[in-house]
């Protein structure tokens, strides 16, 4: 069984989603992305993080649709986009862009929990979910 087939059951077992809506958005992204050439564990981790709210999810999915239309074969352009986005964002969004870049640059690694110390405390639940999801995906 591939990691993609194990992904959703493993994430649900570890309760990494903040709400049913968070899961629903992720499931939609996963269904769309899982057969794309550029889909990796790193991209999957980014999808989990992006699915936390409708605004960021739309930005993420628009970007993914553009990659599909351009027949992109790897996620390197996402790293470039993340770096550009981080230059023009507030502190927390810049840190999120850095986390996306980390996930893409290190698809089989999970960042240290110390990353949460750089964010305001309101973001800790989401970051905890993202780091837990990263650990789960790394084990698949």
C-alpha positions in Angstrom: 0.0 0.0 0.0 1.4 3.4 -1.0 1.8 6.3 1.4 -1.0 8.1 -0.5 -3.4 5.3 0.3 -2.4 5.3 4.0 -2.4 9.1 4.3 -6.0 10.1 5.2 -6.7 7.2 7.6 -3.4 7.9 9.4 -4.0 11.6 9.7 -7.6 11.0 10.9 -6.3 8.5 13.5 -3.9 11.2 14.9 -6.7 13.9 14.8 -4.6 16.4 13.0 -7.5 18.5 11.7 -8.8 21.5 13.7 -12.4 21.1 12.4 -14.5 19.2 9.9 -14.1 22.1 7.5 -10.3 21.8 7.8 -10.5 18.1 6.9 -13.0 18.7 4.1 -10.7 21.3 2.4 -7.7 19.0 2.8 -9.6 16.0 1.4 -10.6 18.1 -1.6 -6.9 19.2 -2.2 -5.7 15.6 -1.6 -8.2 14.2 -4.2 -7.1 16.8 -6.7 -3.3 16.5 -6.1 -2.6 12.9 -5.3 -2.1 11.8 -8.9 0.0 14.9 -10.0 3.6 14.4 -10.8 4.7 17.1 -8.3 2.7 15.6 -5.4 5.0 14.7 -2.6 4.8 14.4 1.2 6.1 17.9 1.3 3.2 19.2 -0.9 0.8 17.1 1.2 2.1 18.8 4.4 1.5 22.2 2.7 -2.0 21.2 1.8 -2.8 20.4 5.4 -1.5 23.7 6.5 -3.3 25.6 3.7 -6.6 23.9 4.4 -6.9 25.6 7.8 -9.0 28.5 6.4 -10.9 29.2 3.2 -8.8 32.2 2.2 -5.4 30.5 2.3 -6.9 27.3 0.9 -8.1 29.2 -2.2 -4.7 30.8 -2.7 -3.1 27.3 -2.4 -5.5 25.6 -4.7 -5.3 28.4 -7.3 -1.5 27.9 -7.3 -1.9 24.1 -7.6 -4.3 24.5 -10.5 -1.8 26.7 -12.3 0.9 24.1 -11.7 -1.3 21.4 -13.2 -2.2 23.6 -16.2 1.5 24.2 -16.8 2.3 20.5 -16.4 4.8 21.2 -13.7 6.8 18.0 -12.8 8.2 19.0 -9.4 7.4 21.4 -6.5 10.5 23.7 -6.9 8.4 26.6 -8.2 6.4 26.4 -4.9 9.6 27.0 -3.0 10.2 30.1 -5.1 6.7 31.3 -4.6 7.0 30.8 -0.8 10.1 32.8 -0.7 8.5 35.6 -2.6 5.4 35.5 -0.5 7.4 35.7 2.7 9.1 38.9 1.6 5.7 40.7 1.3 3.8 39.4 4.3 3.3 40.2 8.0 5.3 38.3 10.5 3.0 35.3 11.0 2.3 34.8 7.3 6.0 35.2 6.6 6.7 32.4 9.1 4.0 30.2 7.5 5.6 30.7 4.1 8.9 29.7 5.7 7.2 26.6 7.1 5.8 25.7 3.6 9.3 26.2 2.2 10.7 23.9 4.9 8.1 21.2 4.1 8.9 21.4 0.4 12.7 21.5 0.8 12.7 18.7 3.4 9.8 16.4 2.4 10.8 13.6 4.7 11.6 15.7 7.8 9.6 17.4 10.4 10.8 20.8 11.8 11.5 21.1 15.5 8.6 22.1 17.7 10.7 25.2 18.5 9.3 26.7 15.4 6.1 27.4 17.4 8.1 29.8 19.6 8.4 32.2 16.7 4.7 32.6 16.2 2.1 34.3 18.3 0.3 32.0 20.7 -2.9 32.1 18.7 -1.2 30.1 16.0 0.1 27.3 18.3 -2.9 24.9 17.8 -2.6 25.0 14.0 1.2 24.6 14.1 0.9 21.7 16.5 -1.5 20.0 14.0 0.9 20.7 11.2 3.9 19.3 13.0 1.9 16.2 14.1 0.7 15.7 10.5 4.3 16.0 9.3 5.4 13.3 11.8 2.6 11.1 10.6 3.5 11.6 6.9 7.2 11.0 7.6 6.3 7.5 9.0 4.3 6.5 6.0 
